[in-house]
Structure formats: C-alpha cells, structure tokens
Amino acid sequence: MPRSVNAVASRQRRKKILKETRGNFLSRGNVWTVAKNTYEKGLGYAYAHRRTKKRNFRSLWIARINAGARQHGLSYSEFVGKLNEKGIEINRKVLADLAMNHPDAFEAVVNSVK
C-alpha cells in the first residue's frame, strides 16, 4: 500500500508561513526553511515587544506629567506623592493627556493637591 503524506495540508501550512514572510529581504521571504525561522523569530519579537510597548508608554506618560507638574512648581515625585496622600486616583495615562491637551484641567488637579 502506498504511503499517504497529505500533501494538501503540508502545502497549506507552508503557504501560510510564506504569506506571512512576504516582503522580507532575499530568501527570508521565499525559501521555506529560512522563512520558517524568520517567522518564528518574528513571533518571539512580537511577544516581547508587546510588553516593551507598555513600558515605553508609561515612561512617556511620566515625562509628560513631570513637564506639566514642573510648570506649577512641583516635581513628578512630589506631585504623585501628594495625589496619593489626598486619595486622588487618576491613572498616568489620563494625567498625561490632561497635561498635554487640557492644561487648565491639569492645573485644577495640581491646585487640588497643593
């Protein structure tokens, strides 16, 4: 009896990965073994960078809050410490948005903790 290899499923599996690596440099996009390695490496980077993105945004928000707070005579750490003392729970994303786009509202928050 001849050996069954299920070429249809194998081809679909390879086509799926080659489609994902299309546009890569030289053989990374069209040679199966190289493309497979590129694809797997890319998945690893995607996983790690989803976490790095969160870190980067947090540091951006902190820089914006610090800049806004210093305009009102406070450092970032003093400002956040006073927010915690007063029990005001506004996250950094919202505070950064207020500091950038709504300076009057941010000033009201700063005055409420002074």
C-alpha positions as CSV (number, residue, x, y, z in Angstrom):
1,M,0.0,0.0,0.0
2,P,1.4,3.4,-0.9
3,R,2.4,5.9,1.8
4,S,-0.1,8.7,2.4
5,V,1.6,12.1,3.0
6,N,-1.4,14.6,2.9
7,A,0.4,17.0,0.6
8,V,-2.6,19.4,0.6
9,A,-2.3,20.1,4.3
10,S,1.5,20.4,4.1
11,R,1.3,22.8,1.2
12,Q,-1.3,24.9,3.1
13,R,0.9,25.0,6.2
14,R,3.9,26.2,4.1
15,K,1.9,28.7,2.1
16,K,0.5,30.3,5.3
17,I,4.0,30.9,6.7
18,L,5.4,32.1,3.3
19,K,2.5,34.6,3.1
20,E,3.4,36.0,6.5
21,T,7.1,36.4,5.5
22,R,6.3,38.0,2.1
23,G,8.3,41.2,1.7
24,N,11.3,40.1,3.7
25,F,14.8,40.5,2.3
26,L,16.1,37.9,-0.2
27,S,15.5,34.3,0.8
28,R,13.8,35.3,4.1
29,G,10.5,35.7,2.2
30,N,10.6,32.8,-0.3
31,V,12.8,29.9,0.9
32,W,10.8,27.6,3.1
33,T,13.5,26.8,5.8
34,V,14.7,30.4,6.1
35,A,11.2,31.9,6.0
36,K,10.1,29.5,8.8
37,N,13.0,30.6,11.0
38,T,12.2,34.3,10.2
39,Y,8.5,33.7,11.0
40,E,9.3,32.1,14.4
41,K,11.8,34.7,15.3
42,G,9.2,37.4,14.5
43,L,6.6,35.8,16.7
44,G,9.1,35.9,19.6
45,Y,9.9,39.6,19.0
46,A,6.2,40.4,18.7
47,Y,5.5,38.8,22.1
48,A,8.4,40.7,23.8
49,H,7.6,44.0,22.1
50,R,4.0,44.0,23.2
51,R,5.4,44.2,26.7
52,T,8.1,46.7,25.8
53,K,5.4,48.9,24.3
54,K,3.7,49.2,27.7
55,R,7.0,50.2,29.4
56,N,7.6,52.8,26.7
57,F,4.2,54.4,27.1
58,R,4.4,54.5,30.9
59,S,7.8,56.4,30.6
60,L,6.3,58.8,28.1
61,W,3.3,59.5,30.4
62,I,5.7,60.1,33.3
63,A,7.8,62.5,31.2
64,R,4.6,64.5,30.2
65,I,3.3,64.6,33.8
66,N,6.7,65.7,35.1
67,A,6.8,68.5,32.5
68,G,3.3,69.7,33.4
69,A,3.9,69.5,37.1
70,R,7.1,71.5,36.9
71,Q,5.2,74.3,35.3
72,H,3.3,74.6,38.5
73,G,6.3,74.3,40.8
74,L,6.2,70.6,41.7
75,S,8.4,67.7,40.6
76,Y,6.8,64.5,39.3
77,S,7.6,62.5,42.5
78,E,6.2,65.3,44.8
79,F,3.1,65.5,42.6
80,V,2.4,61.8,42.6
81,G,3.1,61.6,46.3
82,K,0.6,64.3,47.1
83,L,-2.0,62.7,44.8
84,N,-1.7,59.5,46.8
85,E,-1.9,61.4,50.1
86,K,-5.2,63.1,49.0
87,G,-6.5,59.8,47.7
88,I,-7.0,61.1,44.2
89,E,-6.9,58.0,41.9
90,I,-6.2,59.2,38.3
91,N,-4.0,57.0,36.3
92,R,-0.9,58.2,34.5
93,K,-2.4,57.9,31.0
94,V,-5.2,60.4,31.9
95,L,-2.9,62.7,33.8
96,A,-0.5,62.8,30.8
97,D,-3.4,63.6,28.5
98,L,-4.6,66.4,30.8
99,A,-1.1,67.8,31.0
100,M,-0.7,67.8,27.2
101,N,-4.2,68.7,25.8
102,H,-6.1,70.3,28.7
103,P,-3.7,72.4,30.8
104,D,-6.5,74.2,32.6
105,A,-7.9,70.8,33.9
106,F,-4.3,69.7,34.8
107,E,-3.8,72.9,36.7
108,A,-7.0,72.3,38.7
109,V,-5.7,68.8,39.6
110,V,-2.3,70.3,40.7
111,N,-4.1,73.0,42.8
112,S,-6.3,70.4,44.5
113,V,-3.2,68.6,45.8
114,K,-1.2,71.7,46.8
